[in-house]
């Protein structure tokens, strides 16, 4: 048993709700244990310069930790964002673009905003999982019946790691993440295809066998998260994902 009495392969309790905000085209609030992230998707009628005249759209992401999200207040990133924030923004964008047909949104940009209200580990993975729900909700506002729905498949993300006791554990909280011998973030589609795997040995190297175990463990967690995404979206929007015609 872990300190919060979870089994090694057990996720924290997840709460995922759409329509968390009134004004964005899509929005969702996700809570993973004590981690809480507000996700919004806004559709803008322009594209970056390199896409003008191509008929193809773009998706970009911004991520921020609110000052009261951690025990010690973190300052707002105004003029220059940190390397960590830039890395996470790019990760969120890559994850969602992997399942988005950008040609199906026309010359528009979908802006994804992920604001961490409270952090207890796994903020980047929670952001991806929650932002997907906001993305689907936003794409419904521009979808035309008989056309191609811009979202091709589900995508979600989760953390896994190797504890100091050499145990493979799923969905690390902050305390577990900060003491892990190795920690891993996995982004995977509904079809089971990998979008990104970020893994780092903190104490000592890990083996290929251990990596495979972490990937298998993560897949089970992501399947559970995708089931929760479907519950949040409801039958009407779940049916849209991957829809052609």
C-alpha positions in Angstrom: 0.0 0.0 0.0 1.2 3.5 -0.8 0.9 6.4 1.7 -2.5 7.4 0.4 -3.5 3.7 0.7 -3.7 3.1 -3.1 -2.5 -0.1 -4.7 0.6 0.2 -6.9 -1.6 0.0 -10.1 -4.4 2.2 -8.7 -5.0 5.7 -10.0 -6.1 8.6 -7.8 -9.8 9.5 -7.9 -10.5 11.5 -11.0 -13.3 14.0 -11.5 -13.8 15.4 -15.0 -16.6 17.8 -16.0 -17.2 19.7 -19.2 -18.7 23.2 -19.6 -16.6 24.5 -16.7 -16.6 28.0 -18.2 -19.3 30.0 -20.0 -17.4 31.8 -22.8 -14.9 29.4 -24.4 -16.1 27.2 -27.2 -15.1 24.3 -25.0 -14.0 23.9 -21.4 -13.4 21.3 -18.8 -12.4 21.0 -15.1 -10.3 18.0 -14.2 -9.3 16.9 -10.7 -6.8 14.1 -10.2 -6.5 13.6 -6.5 -5.5 17.0 -5.2 -4.4 18.2 -8.6 -6.9 20.5 -10.3 -6.7 22.0 -13.8 -9.1 24.3 -15.6 -8.9 23.7 -19.4 -10.4 25.9 -22.1 -10.5 25.7 -25.9 -11.0 28.9 -27.9 -11.4 29.1 -31.7 -9.9 32.1 -33.4 -10.4 33.0 -37.1 -6.8 33.3 -38.1 -3.7 31.1 -38.5 0.0 31.6 -38.2 1.7 33.2 -41.2 3.1 30.0 -42.5 -0.4 28.5 -42.9 -2.2 31.4 -44.6 -3.8 30.4 -47.8 -3.4 26.7 -47.2 -6.9 26.0 -46.0 -5.3 24.3 -43.0 -5.7 25.3 -39.3 -3.5 25.1 -36.2 -3.7 24.2 -32.6 -1.6 25.7 -29.9 -1.5 25.5 -26.1 -0.6 27.7 -23.1 -0.1 26.4 -19.6 0.3 28.2 -16.3 0.5 27.5 -12.6 -1.6 30.0 -10.7 0.2 31.7 -7.7 -1.9 29.8 -5.1 -1.6 26.4 -6.7 1.3 25.3 -4.6 2.3 25.5 -0.9 4.8 28.3 -1.7 3.3 31.1 -3.9 4.7 31.0 -7.4 5.0 34.3 -9.2 3.1 34.9 -12.4 5.1 34.4 -15.6 4.5 37.7 -17.4 7.2 38.8 -19.8 9.2 35.6 -20.0 8.0 32.0 -19.3 10.2 29.4 -17.7 11.7 26.5 -19.6 9.4 24.1 -17.7 6.3 26.0 -18.8 7.5 26.1 -22.4 8.2 22.3 -22.4 4.7 21.5 -21.0 2.9 23.9 -23.4 4.6 22.1 -26.3 3.8 18.7 -24.9 0.1 19.6 -24.6 0.0 21.0 -28.2 1.8 17.9 -29.6 -0.6 15.6 -27.8 -3.7 17.2 -29.1 -2.5 17.8 -32.6 -1.7 14.1 -32.8 -5.5 13.4 -32.9 -6.7 16.5 -34.7 -7.3 16.8 -38.4 -6.1 20.3 -38.9 -7.4 20.5 -42.4 -10.9 19.9 -41.1 -11.0 23.1 -39.0 -10.2 25.4 -42.0 -8.0 28.4 -41.5 -8.7 28.7 -37.8 -6.5 28.4 -34.7 -7.7 26.4 -31.7 -6.1 27.9 -28.5 -5.9 25.6 -25.6 -5.5 27.1 -22.1 -4.6 25.0 -19.1 -4.5 26.8 -15.8 -3.4 24.8 -12.7 -5.6 25.7 -9.8 -3.9 23.3 -7.4 -0.8 21.1 -7.9 0.0 17.7 -6.4 1.9 16.0 -9.2 0.8 15.1 -12.7 -0.3 18.6 -13.8 0.9 18.1 -17.4 -0.8 14.8 -17.8 -4.0 16.1 -16.2 -3.9 19.1 -18.6 -3.8 16.8 -21.6 -6.6 14.6 -20.4 -8.8 17.5 -19.5 -7.9 19.6 -22.6 -9.0 16.8 -24.9 -12.6 17.1 -23.5 -12.5 20.9 -24.1 -11.2 20.3 -27.6 -14.0 18.0 -28.6 -16.6 20.3 -27.2 -15.0 23.3 -29.2 -14.9 21.3 -32.4 -18.6 20.6 -32.2 -19.2 24.3 -32.7 -17.6 24.3 -36.1 -18.5 20.8 -37.3 -20.9 20.6 -40.2 -23.1 17.5 -40.5 -21.8 15.3 -43.4 -18.2 16.6 -43.1 -15.2 15.4 -41.2 -15.2 15.9 -37.4 -11.8 17.4 -36.6 -10.9 15.1 -33.7 -9.8 11.7 -35.0 -9.3 9.7 -31.8 -9.2 10.0 -28.1 -5.9 10.9 -26.3 -5.0 10.9 -22.6 -1.9 11.0 -20.5 -0.8 9.6 -17.1 2.4 9.3 -15.0 4.0 6.1 -13.8 7.3 5.4 -12.0 9.6 3.2 -10.1 9.5 3.8 -6.3 12.5 3.7 -4.0 11.4 0.1 -3.2 11.7 -0.9 -6.9 7.9 -1.1 -7.2 6.2 0.1 -10.4 3.5 2.6 -9.5 0.8 4.4 -11.4 -0.3 8.1 -11.2 2.3 9.6 -9.0 1.4 12.4 -6.5 4.0 15.1 -5.8 5.6 13.3 -2.9 6.0 10.1 -4.9 7.3 11.9 -7.9 9.9 13.8 -5.9 11.3 10.6 -4.4 10.9 8.2 -7.3 13.9 6.2 -8.7 12.5 6.8 -12.1 9.4 8.7 -13.3 7.6 8.6 -16.6 4.9 10.5 -18.5 3.0 8.6 -21.2 0.6 10.1 -23.8 -1.4 7.5 -25.7 -4.3 7.5 -28.1 -7.5 5.5 -27.9 -6.1 3.1 -30.4 -3.2 2.4 -28.1 -0.6 4.3 -30.2 2.1 6.3 -28.3 2.3 10.0 -28.8 5.0 10.7 -26.3 7.0 8.9 -23.6 9.1 11.0 -21.2 11.1 8.9 -18.8 14.0 9.8 -16.6 16.1 7.8 -14.1 16.6 9.8 -10.9 18.5 7.4 -8.7 19.9 4.7 -11.0 19.4 3.4 -14.5 16.3 1.3 -15.4 16.1 -1.7 -17.7 14.1 -2.2 -20.9 12.0 -4.7 -19.0 11.1 -2.1 -16.4 10.2 0.4 -19.2 7.9 -2.1 -20.8 6.2 -2.7 -17.4 5.7 1.0 -17.0 4.2 1.3 -20.5 1.8 -1.6 -19.8 0.8 0.0 -16.5 0.3 3.4 -18.1 -1.9 1.9 -20.9 -4.3 0.5 -18.3 -4.5 3.8 -16.6 -5.1 5.7 -19.9 -7.8 3.3 -20.9 -9.6 4.2 -17.6 -9.1 7.9 -18.3 -10.5 7.6 -21.8 -13.6 5.9 -20.3 -14.0 8.9 -18.0 -13.5 11.3 -21.0 -16.4 9.5 -22.8 -18.6 9.8 -19.7 -17.9 13.5 -19.5 -18.6 14.1 -23.2 -21.8 12.1 -23.4 -23.0 9.8 -26.1 -23.6 12.6 -28.7 -20.0 13.9 -28.7 -18.3 10.5 -28.2 -20.0 9.5 -31.5 -18.5 12.5 -33.2 -14.9 11.5 -32.5 -13.4 10.0 -35.7 -16.6 10.7 -37.6 -16.3 11.1 -41.4 -19.5 12.1 -43.2 
